[in-house]
């Protein structure tokens, strides 16, 4: 015959086993959700999973800026090849060359076994991972992962490359338009372009040889940023170029 103590101990063990099973089940369910979100990023591209991720806004801003820059770069290269009869021209043939590209990937493997603990909550799950709490919520018939604040804190390089991509795009747009409107020859066009892109290249790459070649790159970059910050559109650039042409006559 079992004593009362044995009965209580048996019940306690059963409850503990039940609790452990519930926690394990929640962790498995949360893992499936995260894996499904990662699969979208992996198979369809990072921008495709933007609706499913919160806390990575700087990354998605970078991806858009890079895509827009690459479109403008293709137009810029085509312009140089045609206008200056340089069929083999590529951007790396310029005296200053910068490709602000980050290799960022999100895959299912990235999150495999990373959930330490998960709890069912209203609307979804709270999943504890090594670098913080990820909140999984069901919104508009889709799962959304809210990443911890630490994810934002690690975005410094991403923000730098976003600014670089945007500024490079502005430089290419302006100098191409200026060469067309003012009929610049190749030397004049290339010199002006490199003067703008040079300090930006140093700022992003920070290579010792580049810094030695342009020790005043910070002051130069400030002037470049100030100059291009005045333009809100291509039409603003056109107006400024035409106005400068009139003032020099």
GROMACS elastic network, one bead per residue, 0.5 to 0.9 nm:
[ bonds ]
;  ai    aj funct       b0    kb
    2     5     6  0.80820   500
    2     6     6  0.60800   500
    2     7     6  0.66340   500
    3     6     6  0.52470   500
    3     7     6  0.63789   500
    3     8     6  0.87784   500
    4     7     6  0.50493   500
    4     8     6  0.61958   500
    4     9     6  0.85613   500
    5     8     6  0.51491   500
    5     9     6  0.60773   500
    5    10     6  0.84730   500
    6     9     6  0.50516   500
    6    10     6  0.59705   500
    6    11     6  0.85212   500
    7    10     6  0.50938   500
    7    11     6  0.62035   500
    7    12     6  0.86141   500
    8    11     6  0.50985   500
    8    12     6  0.61050   500
    8    13     6  0.86019   500
    9    12     6  0.50375   500
    9    13     6  0.61822   500
    9    14     6  0.85857   500
   10    13     6  0.51544   500
   10    14     6  0.62020   500
   10    15     6  0.86967   500
   11    14     6  0.50135   500
   11    15     6  0.61710   500
   11    16     6  0.85948   500
   12    15     6  0.51509   500
   12    16     6  0.61671   500
   12    17     6  0.85905   500
   13    16     6  0.50964   500
   13    17     6  0.61316   500
   13    18     6  0.85645   500
   14    17     6  0.51236   500
   14    18     6  0.61727   500
   14    19     6  0.86540   500
   15    19     6  0.61223   500
   15    20     6  0.85461   500
   16    19     6  0.50563   500
   16    20     6  0.60878   500
   16    21     6  0.85233   500
   17    20     6  0.50991   500
   17    21     6  0.61524   500
   17    22     6  0.86611   500
   18    21     6  0.50898   500
   18    22     6  0.62350   500
   18    23     6  0.87266   500
   19    22     6  0.50822   500
   19    23     6  0.62479   500
   19    24     6  0.85931   500
   20    23     6  0.51554   500
   20    24     6  0.61304   500
   20    25     6  0.85359   500
   21    24     6  0.50802   500
   21    25     6  0.60640   500
   21    26     6  0.86129   500
   22    25     6  0.50726   500
   22    26     6  0.62009   500
   22    27     6  0.86272   500
   22   119     6  0.88163   500
   23    26     6  0.51375   500
   23    27     6  0.61854   500
   23    28     6  0.86446   500
   23   117     6  0.72932   500
   23   118     6  0.65338   500
   23   119     6  0.66518   500
   23   120     6  0.85845   500
   24    27     6  0.50779   500
   24    28     6  0.61947   500
   24    29     6  0.86515   500
   24   117     6  0.79839   500
   24   118     6  0.78524   500
   25    28     6  0.50917   500
   25    29     6  0.61805   500
   25    30     6  0.85694   500
   25   118     6  0.86514   500
   26    29     6  0.51133   500
   26    30     6  0.60691   500
   26    31     6  0.84525   500
   26   117     6  0.82182   500
   26   118     6  0.55657   500
   26   119     6  0.58861   500
   26   120     6  0.62516   500
   26   125     6  0.76453   500
   26   127     6  0.88709   500
   27    30     6  0.51244   500
   27    31     6  0.60177   500
   27    32     6  0.86570   500
   27   115     6  0.68894   500
   27   116     6  0.78137   500
   27   117     6  0.59525   500
   27   119     6  0.72253   500
   27   120     6  0.89175   500
   27   125     6  0.87563   500
   27   127     6  0.73332   500
   28    31     6  0.50398   500
   28    32     6  0.63070   500
   28    33     6  0.88359   500
   28   115     6  0.88678   500
   28   118     6  0.83353   500
   29    32     6  0.51886   500
   29    33     6  0.65105   500
   29    34     6  0.88866   500
   29   118     6  0.86799   500
   29   125     6  0.86835   500
   30    33     6  0.51503   500
   30    34     6  0.63211   500
   30    35     6  0.85632   500
   30   115     6  0.81469   500
   30   118     6  0.67654   500
   30   119     6  0.85749   500
   30   120     6  0.87869   500
   30   124     6  0.84889   500
   30   125     6  0.64896   500
   30   126     6  0.81230   500
   30   127     6  0.68063   500
   30   136     6  0.75250   500
   31    34     6  0.51593   500
   31    35     6  0.59983   500
   31    36     6  0.85204   500
   31   111     6  0.80721   500
   31   112     6  0.78484   500
   31   113     6  0.79409   500
   31   114     6  0.84983   500
   31   115     6  0.69101   500
   31   118     6  0.88303   500
   31   127     6  0.85339   500
   32    35     6  0.50441   500
   32    36     6  0.61124   500
   32    37     6  0.87138   500
   33    36     6  0.51280   500
   33    37     6  0.63770   500
   33    38     6  0.86744   500
   33   136     6  0.79248   500
   33   143     6  0.70754   500
   33   144     6  0.89312   500
   33   145     6  0.88219   500
   34    37     6  0.51509   500
   34    38     6  0.61317   500
   34    39     6  0.85153   500
   34   108     6  0.80439   500
   34   111     6  0.73790   500
   34   136     6  0.81714   500
   34   143     6  0.86442   500
   34   144     6  0.89802   500
   34   145     6  0.75312   500
   35    38     6  0.50044   500
   35    39     6  0.60161   500
   35    40     6  0.87873   500
   35   107     6  0.81919   500
   35   108     6  0.52766   500
   35   109     6  0.83038   500
   35   111     6  0.69996   500
   35   112     6  0.77157   500
   36    39     6  0.50047   500
   36    40     6  0.66000   500
   36   108     6  0.77803   500
   36   143     6  0.89432   500
   37    40     6  0.53263   500
   37    41     6  0.67437   500
   37    42     6  0.88219   500
   37    49     6  0.68352   500
   37    52     6  0.66334   500
   37    53     6  0.81957   500
   37   108     6  0.82726   500
   37   143     6  0.76762   500
   37   144     6  0.80965   500
   37   145     6  0.81793   500
   38    41     6  0.51052   500
   38    42     6  0.60749   500
   38    43     6  0.86097   500
   38    49     6  0.78365   500
   38   106     6  0.61044   500
   38   107     6  0.52506   500
   38   108     6  0.50497   500
   38   109     6  0.85236   500
   38   110     6  0.82192   500
   38   111     6  0.79416   500
   39    43     6  0.59202   500
   39    44     6  0.80164   500
   39    49     6  0.88445   500
   39   106     6  0.82964   500
   39   107     6  0.63487   500
   39   108     6  0.57656   500
   40    43     6  0.54301   500
   40    44     6  0.54907   500
   40    45     6  0.70485   500
   40    46     6  0.77687   500
   40    48     6  0.66992   500
   40    49     6  0.57586   500
   40   107     6  0.86268   500
   41    44     6  0.56310   500
   41    47     6  0.73222   500
   41    48     6  0.62839   500
   41    49     6  0.52383   500
   41    50     6  0.84631   500
   41   105     6  0.78622   500
   41   106     6  0.59225   500
   41   107     6  0.66983   500
   41   108     6  0.86994   500
   42    45     6  0.58154   500
   42    46     6  0.70971   500
   42    49     6  0.89717   500
   42   105     6  0.73855   500
   42   106     6  0.59884   500
   42   107     6  0.50204   500
   42   108     6  0.72375   500
   43    46     6  0.87001   500
   43   107     6  0.85721   500
   44    47     6  0.79864   500
   44    48     6  0.58875   500
   44    49     6  0.78993   500
   45    48     6  0.55461   500
   45    49     6  0.73094   500
   45   105     6  0.85820   500
   45   106     6  0.87717   500
   46    49     6  0.56163   500
   46    50     6  0.69575   500
   46    60     6  0.78428   500
   46    63     6  0.83014   500
   46   104     6  0.85274   500
   46   105     6  0.72937   500
   46   106     6  0.72118   500
   47    50     6  0.53412   500
   47    51     6  0.85396   500
   47    60     6  0.64973   500
   47    63     6  0.73484   500
   47    64     6  0.83902   500
   48    51     6  0.74018   500
   48    52     6  0.86227   500
   49    52     6  0.52977   500
   49    53     6  0.66138   500
   50    53     6  0.53729   500
   50    54     6  0.76704   500
   50    56     6  0.81933   500
   50    57     6  0.81609   500
   50    60     6  0.70263   500
   51    54     6  0.78496   500
   51   142     6  0.87037   500
   51   143     6  0.89697   500
   51   144     6  0.72165   500
   52   142     6  0.74120   500
   52   143     6  0.62241   500
   52   145     6  0.60393   500
   52   146     6  0.85136   500
   53    56     6  0.66593   500
   53    57     6  0.83900   500
   53   143     6  0.88548   500
   53   144     6  0.56823   500
   53   145     6  0.50078   500
   53   146     6  0.61585   500
   53   147     6  0.73446   500
   54    57     6  0.68264   500
   54   144     6  0.72614   500
   54   145     6  0.61106   500
   54   147     6  0.60298   500
   55    58     6  0.81212   500
   55   145     6  0.85856   500
   55   146     6  0.61928   500
   55   147     6  0.52385   500
   55   148     6  0.70526   500
   55   149     6  0.70341   500
   55   151     6  0.65902   500
   55   152     6  0.61990   500
   56    59     6  0.54117   500
   56    60     6  0.66962   500
   56    61     6  0.88827   500
   56   147     6  0.76664   500
   56   151     6  0.70477   500
   56   152     6  0.66648   500
   56   155     6  0.83040   500
   57    60     6  0.52328   500
   57    61     6  0.61698   500
   57    62     6  0.86107   500
   57   152     6  0.83406   500
   58    61     6  0.50388   500
   58    62     6  0.61724   500
   58    63     6  0.87458   500
   58   152     6  0.77489   500
   58   155     6  0.67754   500
   58   158     6  0.66985   500
   58   159     6  0.63339   500
   58   162     6  0.81523   500
   59    62     6  0.50397   500
   59    63     6  0.63288   500
   59    64     6  0.88221   500
   59   104     6  0.88009   500
   59   155     6  0.74712   500
   59   158     6  0.62310   500
   59   159     6  0.77971   500
   59   162     6  0.84409   500
   60    63     6  0.50100   500
   60    64     6  0.63403   500
   60    65     6  0.85994   500
   61    64     6  0.52702   500
   61    65     6  0.61800   500
   61    66     6  0.86103   500
   61   158     6  0.89708   500
   61   159     6  0.84959   500
   61   162     6  0.70281   500
   62    65     6  0.50226   500
   62    66     6  0.59999   500
   62    67     6  0.84967   500
   62   158     6  0.65761   500
   62   159     6  0.70665   500
   62   161     6  0.69871   500
   62   163     6  0.82013   500
   62   165     6  0.79490   500
   63    66     6  0.51495   500
   63    67     6  0.61391   500
   63    68     6  0.86653   500
   63   162     6  0.79266   500
   64    67     6  0.51440   500
   64    68     6  0.62211   500
   64    69     6  0.85411   500
   64   162     6  0.86872   500
   65    68     6  0.52228   500
   65    69     6  0.60855   500
   65    70     6  0.86314   500
   65   161     6  0.89890   500
   65   162     6  0.60702   500
   65   163     6  0.82323   500
   65   165     6  0.59541   500
   65   166     6  0.59317   500
   65   169     6  0.87135   500
   66    70     6  0.61066   500
   66    71     6  0.86779   500
   66   100     6  0.76629   500
   66   101     6  0.73394   500
   66   161     6  0.85340   500
   66   162     6  0.71475   500
   66   165     6  0.56916   500
   66   166     6  0.76576   500
   66   169     6  0.89819   500
   67    70     6  0.51708   500
   67    71     6  0.63864   500
   67    72     6  0.88016   500
   67   165     6  0.89482   500
   68    71     6  0.52132   500
   68    72     6  0.63684   500
   68    73     6  0.86061   500
   68   165     6  0.83896   500
   68   166     6  0.81766   500
   68   169     6  0.76165   500
   69    72     6  0.51437   500
   69    73     6  0.60177   500
   69    74     6  0.87254   500
   69   165     6  0.59399   500
   69   166     6  0.67136   500
   69   167     6  0.89192   500
   69   168     6  0.71947   500
   69   170     6  0.86045   500
   69   172     6  0.89355   500
   70    74     6  0.62879   500
   70    75     6  0.87612   500
   70   165     6  0.87697   500
   70   169     6  0.81792   500
   71    74     6  0.53453   500
   71    75     6  0.66266   500
   71    76     6  0.87773   500
   72    75     6  0.51116   500
   72    76     6  0.60979   500
   72    77     6  0.86788   500
   72   169     6  0.63365   500
   72   170     6  0.89674   500
   72   172     6  0.72739   500
   72   173     6  0.71583   500
   73    77     6  0.60902   500
   73    78     6  0.84945   500
   73    91     6  0.82508   500
   73   169     6  0.73229   500
   73   172     6  0.71675   500
   73   173     6  0.87765   500
   74    77     6  0.52208   500
   74    78     6  0.61884   500
   74    79     6  0.85636   500
   75    78     6  0.51305   500
   75    79     6  0.60999   500
   75    80     6  0.87671   500
   76    79     6  0.50537   500
   76    80     6  0.63554   500
   76    81     6  0.86946   500
   76    91     6  0.89096   500
   76   172     6  0.65088   500
   76   173     6  0.75693   500
   76   176     6  0.67571   500
   77    80     6  0.52373   500
   77    81     6  0.61787   500
   77    82     6  0.86169   500
   77    89     6  0.68310   500
   77    90     6  0.64180   500
   77    91     6  0.69967   500
   78    81     6  0.51663   500
   78    82     6  0.61350   500
   78    83     6  0.84513   500
   78    87     6  0.85613   500
   78    89     6  0.85378   500
   79    82     6  0.53071   500
   79    83     6  0.58222   500
   79    84     6  0.80453   500
   79   176     6  0.75502   500
   80    83     6  0.53490   500
   80    84     6  0.55521   500
   80    85     6  0.73942   500
   80    86     6  0.66806   500
   80    87     6  0.83665   500
   80    89     6  0.71585   500
   80    90     6  0.89586   500
   80   176     6  0.84222   500
   80   186     6  0.85817   500
   81    84     6  0.57930   500
   81    85     6  0.53412   500
   81    88     6  0.70632   500
   81    89     6  0.59247   500
   81    90     6  0.86732   500
   82    85     6  0.52635   500
   82    86     6  0.67300   500
   82    87     6  0.71333   500
   83    86     6  0.79066   500
   83   180     6  0.89024   500
   83   186     6  0.88248   500
   84    87     6  0.86457   500
   84   185     6  0.79412   500
   84   186     6  0.65110   500
   85    88     6  0.89766   500
   86    89     6  0.54270   500
   87    90     6  0.89636   500
   89    92     6  0.84596   500
   89    93     6  0.68481   500
   89    94     6  0.89936   500
   90    93     6  0.57332   500
   90    94     6  0.78761   500
   91    94     6  0.57864   500
   91    96     6  0.86739   500
   91    97     6  0.64762   500
   91    98     6  0.83648   500
   92    95     6  0.77450   500
   92    96     6  0.76368   500
   92    97     6  0.53998   500
   92    98     6  0.79487   500
   93    96     6  0.81695   500
   93    97     6  0.76320   500
   94    97     6  0.59895   500
   94   190     6  0.74471   500
   94   193     6  0.88676   500
   94   194     6  0.72880   500
   95   190     6  0.83949   500
   95   191     6  0.87785   500
   95   194     6  0.64404   500
   95   198     6  0.81699   500
   96   193     6  0.85223   500
   96   194     6  0.54950   500
   96   195     6  0.83599   500
   96   197     6  0.62723   500
   96   198     6  0.52922   500
   96   199     6  0.88933   500
   96   201     6  0.70039   500
   97   194     6  0.83328   500
   97   197     6  0.74784   500
   97   198     6  0.76898   500
   97   201     6  0.68539   500
   98   101     6  0.89819   500
   98   164     6  0.88883   500
   98   168     6  0.83254   500
   98   197     6  0.77976   500
   98   198     6  0.86371   500
   98   200     6  0.81289   500
   98   201     6  0.55987   500
   98   204     6  0.83446   500
   98   205     6  0.84049   500
   99   165     6  0.81462   500
   99   201     6  0.87511   500
  100   160     6  0.89946   500
  100   161     6  0.55680   500
  100   162     6  0.79486   500
  100   164     6  0.65276   500
  100   165     6  0.60400   500
  100   168     6  0.89384   500
  100   201     6  0.89972   500
  100   204     6  0.78621   500
  101   161     6  0.72386   500
  101   165     6  0.84554   500
  102   157     6  0.89814   500
  102   158     6  0.77716   500
  102   161     6  0.77659   500
  105   110     6  0.89749   500
  106   109     6  0.83720   500
  106   110     6  0.65710   500
  106   111     6  0.87723   500
  107   110     6  0.52788   500
  107   111     6  0.74386   500
  108   111     6  0.57540   500
  108   112     6  0.64616   500
  109   112     6  0.50193   500
  109   113     6  0.86711   500
  110   113     6  0.88181   500
  110   114     6  0.81262   500
  111   114     6  0.52807   500
  111   115     6  0.76513   500
  112   115     6  0.79487   500
  113   116     6  0.77872   500
  114   128     6  0.86579   500
  114   129     6  0.58728   500
  114   130     6  0.68801   500
  115   118     6  0.71403   500
  115   127     6  0.62939   500
  115   128     6  0.58866   500
  115   130     6  0.74635   500
  116   127     6  0.74504   500
  116   128     6  0.55637   500
  116   129     6  0.54373   500
  116   130     6  0.71146   500
  117   126     6  0.83207   500
  117   127     6  0.58520   500
  117   128     6  0.51270   500
  117   129     6  0.72563   500
  118   125     6  0.65434   500
  118   126     6  0.55422   500
  118   128     6  0.60313   500
  118   129     6  0.88705   500
  119   124     6  0.86303   500
  119   125     6  0.55067   500
  119   126     6  0.52813   500
  119   127     6  0.65421   500
  119   128     6  0.86035   500
  120   123     6  0.83198   500
  120   124     6  0.60752   500
  120   126     6  0.65561   500
  120   127     6  0.88263   500
  121   124     6  0.54306   500
  121   125     6  0.52400   500
  121   126     6  0.67452   500
  122   125     6  0.76066   500
  122   137     6  0.84696   500
  123   136     6  0.80848   500
  123   137     6  0.54533   500
  123   138     6  0.58256   500
  123   139     6  0.83006   500
  124   135     6  0.76971   500
  124   136     6  0.54680   500
  124   138     6  0.60227   500
  124   143     6  0.85023   500
  125   134     6  0.84059   500
  125   135     6  0.60872   500
  125   136     6  0.50700   500
  125   137     6  0.66350   500
  126   133     6  0.67290   500
  126   134     6  0.59954   500
  126   136     6  0.61424   500
  126   137     6  0.86068   500
  127   132     6  0.85546   500
  127   133     6  0.57488   500
  127   134     6  0.51048   500
  127   135     6  0.61691   500
  127   136     6  0.73598   500
  128   131     6  0.81625   500
  128   132     6  0.60401   500
  128   134     6  0.62221   500
  128   135     6  0.85773   500
  129   132     6  0.52825   500
  129   133     6  0.59191   500
  129   134     6  0.70046   500
  130   133     6  0.82761   500
  131   148     6  0.76668   500
  131   150     6  0.72988   500
  131   151     6  0.84298   500
  132   147     6  0.79230   500
  132   148     6  0.55282   500
  132   149     6  0.81056   500
  132   150     6  0.73622   500
  132   151     6  0.89133   500
  133   146     6  0.85383   500
  133   147     6  0.70394   500
  133   148     6  0.56424   500
  134   145     6  0.64429   500
  134   146     6  0.55941   500
  134   148     6  0.59261   500
  135   144     6  0.80668   500
  135   145     6  0.56727   500
  135   147     6  0.67519   500
  135   148     6  0.82121   500
  136   143     6  0.66238   500
  136   144     6  0.56683   500
  136   146     6  0.63278   500
  136   147     6  0.88432   500
  137   142     6  0.83116   500
  137   143     6  0.56855   500
  137   144     6  0.53149   500
  137   145     6  0.65640   500
  137   146     6  0.78914   500
  138   141     6  0.63945   500
  138   142     6  0.56104   500
  138   144     6  0.62512   500
  139   142     6  0.53499   500
  139   143     6  0.61209   500
  139   144     6  0.66941   500
  140   143     6  0.82126   500
  147   150     6  0.81208   500
  147   151     6  0.65815   500
  147   152     6  0.86184   500
  148   151     6  0.58074   500
  148   152     6  0.77795   500
  149   152     6  0.54012   500
  149   153     6  0.66472   500
  150   154     6  0.65003   500
  151   154     6  0.54228   500
  151   155     6  0.69700   500
  152   155     6  0.53832   500
  152   156     6  0.82686   500
  153   156     6  0.69960   500
  154   157     6  0.77152   500
  154   158     6  0.83850   500
  155   158     6  0.50645   500
  155   159     6  0.61873   500
  155   160     6  0.86913   500
  156   159     6  0.52511   500
  156   160     6  0.63339   500
  156   161     6  0.88142   500
  157   160     6  0.50169   500
  157   161     6  0.62362   500
  157   162     6  0.85532   500
  158   161     6  0.52260   500
  158   162     6  0.61343   500
  158   163     6  0.87482   500
  159   163     6  0.62909   500
  159   164     6  0.85883   500
  160   163     6  0.53102   500
  160   164     6  0.62112   500
  160   165     6  0.87149   500
  160   204     6  0.74152   500
  161   165     6  0.60381   500
  161   166     6  0.85593   500
  161   204     6  0.74689   500
  162   165     6  0.52101   500
  162   166     6  0.62907   500
  162   167     6  0.86335   500
  163   166     6  0.51997   500
  163   167     6  0.60921   500
  163   168     6  0.84945   500
  164   167     6  0.51665   500
  164   168     6  0.59629   500
  164   169     6  0.84702   500
  164   200     6  0.70217   500
  164   201     6  0.85057   500
  164   203     6  0.89644   500
  164   204     6  0.74604   500
  165   168     6  0.52039   500
  165   169     6  0.61524   500
  165   170     6  0.87153   500
  166   169     6  0.51757   500
  166   170     6  0.63697   500
  166   171     6  0.87819   500
  167   170     6  0.50626   500
  167   171     6  0.62061   500
  167   172     6  0.86765   500
  167   197     6  0.87177   500
  167   200     6  0.83397   500
  167   224     6  0.88795   500
  167   225     6  0.75680   500
  167   228     6  0.75551   500
  167   229     6  0.89053   500
  168   171     6  0.50293   500
  168   172     6  0.61886   500
  168   173     6  0.85511   500
  168   196     6  0.87253   500
  168   197     6  0.68930   500
  168   200     6  0.81135   500
  169   172     6  0.52262   500
  169   173     6  0.61299   500
  169   174     6  0.85874   500
  170   173     6  0.51053   500
  170   174     6  0.60220   500
  170   175     6  0.84713   500
  170   228     6  0.69481   500
  170   231     6  0.86792   500
  170   234     6  0.88400   500
  171   174     6  0.52616   500
  171   175     6  0.59730   500
  171   176     6  0.82834   500
  171   193     6  0.70431   500
  171   196     6  0.69041   500
  171   197     6  0.72471   500
  171   228     6  0.76808   500
  172   175     6  0.54282   500
  172   176     6  0.59144   500
  172   177     6  0.84265   500
  172   193     6  0.74268   500
  173   176     6  0.53972   500
  173   177     6  0.61704   500
  173   178     6  0.85558   500
  173   234     6  0.76036   500
  173   237     6  0.85976   500
  174   177     6  0.51889   500
  174   178     6  0.59667   500
  174   179     6  0.85752   500
  174   228     6  0.88022   500
  174   234     6  0.77126   500
  174   237     6  0.63062   500
  174   238     6  0.80567   500
  174   241     6  0.86582   500
  175   179     6  0.60697   500
  175   180     6  0.85908   500
  175   189     6  0.69712   500
  175   190     6  0.87309   500
  175   192     6  0.72628   500
  175   193     6  0.61223   500
  176   179     6  0.52595   500
  176   180     6  0.63960   500
  176   181     6  0.88125   500
  176   189     6  0.79375   500
  176   193     6  0.87427   500
  177   180     6  0.51344   500
  177   181     6  0.61586   500
  177   182     6  0.84430   500
  177   234     6  0.87640   500
  177   237     6  0.80528   500
  177   238     6  0.71853   500
  177   241     6  0.83482   500
  178   181     6  0.52136   500
  178   182     6  0.57794   500
  178   183     6  0.77305   500
  178   184     6  0.77284   500
  178   189     6  0.82298   500
  178   237     6  0.85364   500
  178   238     6  0.77675   500
  178   241     6  0.63201   500
  178   242     6  0.87379   500
  179   182     6  0.53916   500
  179   183     6  0.52286   500
  179   185     6  0.75939   500
  179   186     6  0.87085   500
  179   188     6  0.83776   500
  179   189     6  0.60226   500
  180   183     6  0.52271   500
  180   184     6  0.70637   500
  181   184     6  0.81608   500
  181   238     6  0.83515   500
  181   241     6  0.76848   500
  181   242     6  0.76398   500
  182   241     6  0.81572   500
  182   242     6  0.83884   500
  182   245     6  0.74830   500
  184   187     6  0.79416   500
  184   188     6  0.58235   500
  184   189     6  0.57453   500
  185   188     6  0.55424   500
  185   189     6  0.61561   500
  185   190     6  0.86021   500
  186   189     6  0.51587   500
  186   190     6  0.59457   500
  186   191     6  0.83903   500
  187   190     6  0.52417   500
  187   191     6  0.59363   500
  187   192     6  0.85729   500
  188   191     6  0.52559   500
  188   192     6  0.62916   500
  188   193     6  0.86352   500
  189   192     6  0.54734   500
  189   193     6  0.62607   500
  189   194     6  0.87261   500
  190   193     6  0.51052   500
  190   194     6  0.60489   500
  190   195     6  0.84920   500
  191   194     6  0.52898   500
  191   195     6  0.61180   500
  191   196     6  0.88164   500
  192   195     6  0.51319   500
  192   196     6  0.65510   500
  192   197     6  0.88203   500
  193   196     6  0.53942   500
  193   197     6  0.62164   500
  193   198     6  0.83705   500
  194   197     6  0.50170   500
  194   198     6  0.54330   500
  194   199     6  0.87807   500
  195   198     6  0.55531   500
  195   199     6  0.75014   500
  195   220     6  0.86817   500
  195   224     6  0.89246   500
  196   199     6  0.66727   500
  196   200     6  0.73359   500
  196   220     6  0.81940   500
  196   221     6  0.77841   500
  196   224     6  0.61362   500
  197   200     6  0.52675   500
  197   201     6  0.61253   500
  197   202     6  0.88389   500
  197   221     6  0.87285   500
  197   224     6  0.85611   500
  198   201     6  0.51720   500
  198   202     6  0.64894   500
  198   203     6  0.87988   500
  198   210     6  0.89139   500
  198   214     6  0.82941   500
  198   217     6  0.79245   500
  198   220     6  0.88352   500
  198   221     6  0.84713   500
  199   202     6  0.51061   500
  199   203     6  0.61831   500
  199   204     6  0.87823   500
  199   214     6  0.74707   500
  199   216     6  0.83713   500
  199   218     6  0.69601   500
  199   219     6  0.86162   500
  199   220     6  0.61380   500
  199   221     6  0.52131   500
  199   222     6  0.89917   500
  199   224     6  0.83072   500
  200   203     6  0.50159   500
  200   204     6  0.63157   500
  200   205     6  0.85966   500
  200   217     6  0.79194   500
  200   218     6  0.87697   500
  200   220     6  0.87719   500
  200   221     6  0.61772   500
  200   224     6  0.85018   500
  201   204     6  0.53827   500
  201   205     6  0.60207   500
  201   206     6  0.78894   500
  201   210     6  0.83423   500
  202   205     6  0.53344   500
  202   206     6  0.51285   500
  202   207     6  0.68131   500
  202   208     6  0.89470   500
  202   210     6  0.59118   500
  202   211     6  0.63102   500
  202   214     6  0.79149   500
  202   217     6  0.68795   500
  202   218     6  0.87502   500
  203   206     6  0.55982   500
  203   207     6  0.88328   500
  203   211     6  0.87346   500
  203   217     6  0.74674   500
  203   218     6  0.75295   500
  203   221     6  0.80062   500
  204   207     6  0.87377   500
  205   210     6  0.83474   500
  206   209     6  0.86195   500
  206   210     6  0.70776   500
  206   211     6  0.67086   500
  207   210     6  0.53460   500
  207   211     6  0.62656   500
  207   212     6  0.86766   500
  208   211     6  0.50998   500
  208   212     6  0.61099   500
  208   213     6  0.86565   500
  209   212     6  0.51100   500
  209   213     6  0.63258   500
  209   214     6  0.87739   500
  210   213     6  0.50793   500
  210   214     6  0.62342   500
  210   215     6  0.82603   500
  211   214     6  0.50734   500
  211   215     6  0.52640   500
  211   216     6  0.81607   500
  211   217     6  0.72846   500
  212   215     6  0.55210   500
  214   217     6  0.54041   500
  215   218     6  0.79873   500
  216   219     6  0.56347   500
  216   220     6  0.64077   500
  216   221     6  0.86989   500
  217   220     6  0.50013   500
  217   221     6  0.58889   500
  217   222     6  0.85351   500
  218   221     6  0.50682   500
  218   222     6  0.62278   500
  218   223     6  0.88056   500
  219   222     6  0.51988   500
  219   223     6  0.65658   500
  219   224     6  0.88598   500
  220   223     6  0.52635   500
  220   224     6  0.63325   500
  220   225     6  0.87438   500
  221   225     6  0.60622   500
  221   226     6  0.84097   500
  222   225     6  0.52194   500
  222   226     6  0.60697   500
  222   227     6  0.85554   500
  223   226     6  0.50493   500
  223   227     6  0.60403   500
  223   228     6  0.86889   500
  224   227     6  0.51364   500
  224   228     6  0.62839   500
  224   229     6  0.84840   500
  225   228     6  0.53877   500
  225   229     6  0.59250   500
  225   230     6  0.89586   500
  226   229     6  0.52641   500
  226   230     6  0.70304   500
  227   230     6  0.60457   500
  227   231     6  0.80963   500
  228   231     6  0.57611   500
  228   232     6  0.88497   500
  228   237     6  0.89293   500
  229   232     6  0.76318   500
  230   236     6  0.83167   500
  230   237     6  0.88762   500
  231   234     6  0.74472   500
  231   235     6  0.84893   500
  231   236     6  0.55547   500
  231   237     6  0.61891   500
  231   240     6  0.89915   500
  232   235     6  0.82302   500
  232   236     6  0.64116   500
  232   237     6  0.82830   500
  233   236     6  0.52348   500
  233   237     6  0.67494   500
  233   238     6  0.89181   500
  234   237     6  0.50053   500
  234   238     6  0.62420   500
  234   239     6  0.86574   500
  235   239     6  0.61204   500
  235   240     6  0.85816   500
  236   239     6  0.51789   500
  236   240     6  0.62682   500
  236   241     6  0.87108   500
  237   240     6  0.51881   500
  237   241     6  0.62061   500
  237   242     6  0.86500   500
  238   241     6  0.51963   500
  238   242     6  0.61687   500
  238   243     6  0.84890   500
  239   242     6  0.52453   500
  239   243     6  0.60263   500
  239   244     6  0.85720   500
  240   243     6  0.50517   500
  240   244     6  0.61042   500
  240   245     6  0.86068   500
  241   244     6  0.51425   500
  241   245     6  0.62646   500
  241   246     6  0.88382   500
  242   245     6  0.50426   500
  242   246     6  0.64129   500
  242   247     6  0.87775   500
  243   246     6  0.52195   500
  243   247     6  0.63179   500
  243   248     6  0.88592   500
  244   247     6  0.50973   500
  244   248     6  0.63739   500
  244   249     6  0.89459   500
  245   248     6  0.53815   500
  245   249     6  0.66208   500
  246   249     6  0.54055   500
